[in-house]
Amino acid sequence: MPGLIRELLELKPDIILSGGGQPTILAVKAATTSVPVVFITGDPVAEGVVASLAHPGGNLTGYAALAQDLEGKRLEMLRELLPGARRIALIWNPATPSSVMSKRTAEAMAQKLGLSVRWFEARNPAELQKALAAIPPEGLDAMMLLADPVLGFQRQQILAAAAQRRLPAVYFWREFVVEGGLMSYGTNLTAVYRHAARYADKIFHGAKPADLPIEQPATFELVINLNTAKTLGLAVPQSLLLRADEIIR
């Protein structure tokens, strides 16, 4: 990673847009204090990227794309979809501080809902493959992922495992559902990157990254794939369908 970033800086870019999450952004931060950086990550304060959302300081600004309290809401929606569900497989990346905090949120909600959660760790694609292989073919009612870019960019592997085990699952990006997943609730990535592009444009026109506060999502989208629900033999409650921002048929 450092070598790749050094090669990038040798090109003398006017702005760097970093969308790789905490590891990439921290590597870019260590490599330059002069080139403006617009980043997209989960929780930049918890991850040590900036000290403050309102006053990021230095040469970095960007977008905090993940909201920790959404993990609890996803579990609530999963229970609404599957009232009889009790045992949940939950995949997470313990390497990021934001995921550690999100895990606490999910654990608290699981206890409130009377759910038994079995955790599967995945820090990288190799660990994810092992985690998915460790999910038993029987004995679990559903699956959920804690929001994390490492998991988000391995969608096909995750979707294939859920389909093979016929596990209803809730995801954090709509892209999972567009590609065959059952349900998602979270930020819209397209909107996030548009915000990042707008910040890059402001910097091109003279704004300083230190003066641009870290943006946070104002709205979240519920997306449901009825084709997948039918394949799994599920009837999606009307209460969820009425709240859905997008229904894939």
Secondary structure as the mmCIF struct_conf table of DSSP 4:
data_model
#
loop_
_struct_conf.conf_type_id
_struct_conf.id
_struct_conf.beg_label_comp_id
_struct_conf.beg_label_asym_id
_struct_conf.beg_label_seq_id
_struct_conf.end_label_comp_id
_struct_conf.end_label_asym_id
_struct_conf.end_label_seq_id
HELX_RH_AL_P HELX_RH_AL_P1 PRO A 2 GLU A 10
TURN_TY1_P TURN_TY1_P1 LEU A 11 LEU A 11
BEND BEND1 ASP A 14 ASP A 14
STRN STRN1 ILE A 16 SER A 18
BEND BEND2 GLY A 20 GLY A 20
HELX_RH_AL_P HELX_RH_AL_P2 GLN A 22 ALA A 31
BEND BEND3 THR A 33 VAL A 35
STRN STRN2 VAL A 37 THR A 41
BEND BEND4 GLY A 42 GLY A 42
TURN_TY1_P TURN_TY1_P2 PRO A 44 GLY A 48
BEND BEND5 VAL A 49 VAL A 49
BEND BEND6 ALA A 51 ALA A 51
BEND BEND7 LEU A 53 ALA A 54
TURN_TY1_P TURN_TY1_P3 GLY A 58 ASN A 59
STRN STRN3 LEU A 60 ALA A 64
TURN_TY1_P TURN_TY1_P4 GLN A 68 ASP A 69
HELX_RH_AL_P HELX_RH_AL_P3 LEU A 70 LEU A 81
TURN_TY1_P TURN_TY1_P5 PRO A 83 GLY A 84
STRN STRN4 ARG A 87 TRP A 92
TURN_TY1_P TURN_TY1_P6 PRO A 94 ALA A 95
BEND BEND8 THR A 96 THR A 96
HELX_RH_AL_P HELX_RH_AL_P4 PRO A 97 LEU A 113
TURN_TY1_P TURN_TY1_P7 GLY A 114 GLY A 114
STRN STRN5 SER A 116 GLU A 121
BEND BEND9 ARG A 123 ASN A 124
HELX_RH_AL_P HELX_RH_AL_P5 PRO A 125 ALA A 134
BEND BEND10 ILE A 135 ILE A 135
BEND BEND11 PRO A 137 GLY A 139
STRN STRN6 ALA A 142 LEU A 145
HELX_RH_AL_P HELX_RH_AL_P6 PRO A 149 GLY A 152
TURN_TY1_P TURN_TY1_P8 PHE A 153 GLN A 154
HELX_RH_AL_P HELX_RH_AL_P7 ARG A 155 GLN A 164
TURN_TY1_P TURN_TY1_P9 ARG A 165 ARG A 166
STRN STRN7 ALA A 169 TYR A 171
BEND BEND12 PHE A 172 TRP A 173
HELX_RH_AL_P HELX_RH_AL_P8 ARG A 174 VAL A 178
TURN_TY1_P TURN_TY1_P10 GLU A 179 GLY A 180
BEND BEND13 LEU A 182 LEU A 182
STRN STRN8 MET A 183 GLY A 186
HELX_RH_AL_P HELX_RH_AL_P9 LEU A 189 PHE A 204
TURN_TY1_P TURN_TY1_P11 HIS A 205 GLY A 206
HELX_RH_3T_P HELX_RH_3T_P1 PRO A 209 ASP A 211
BEND BEND14 LEU A 212 LEU A 212
HELX_LH_PP_P HELX_LH_PP_P1 PRO A 213 ILE A 214
STRN STRN9 GLU A 215 GLU A 215
BEND BEND15 ALA A 218 ALA A 218
STRN STRN10 GLU A 221 ASN A 225
HELX_RH_AL_P HELX_RH_AL_P10 LEU A 226 THR A 231
TURN_TY1_P TURN_TY1_P12 LEU A 232 GLY A 233
HELX_RH_AL_P HELX_RH_AL_P11 GLN A 238 ARG A 243
BEND BEND16 ASP A 245 ASP A 245
STRN STRN11 GLU A 246 ILE A 248
#
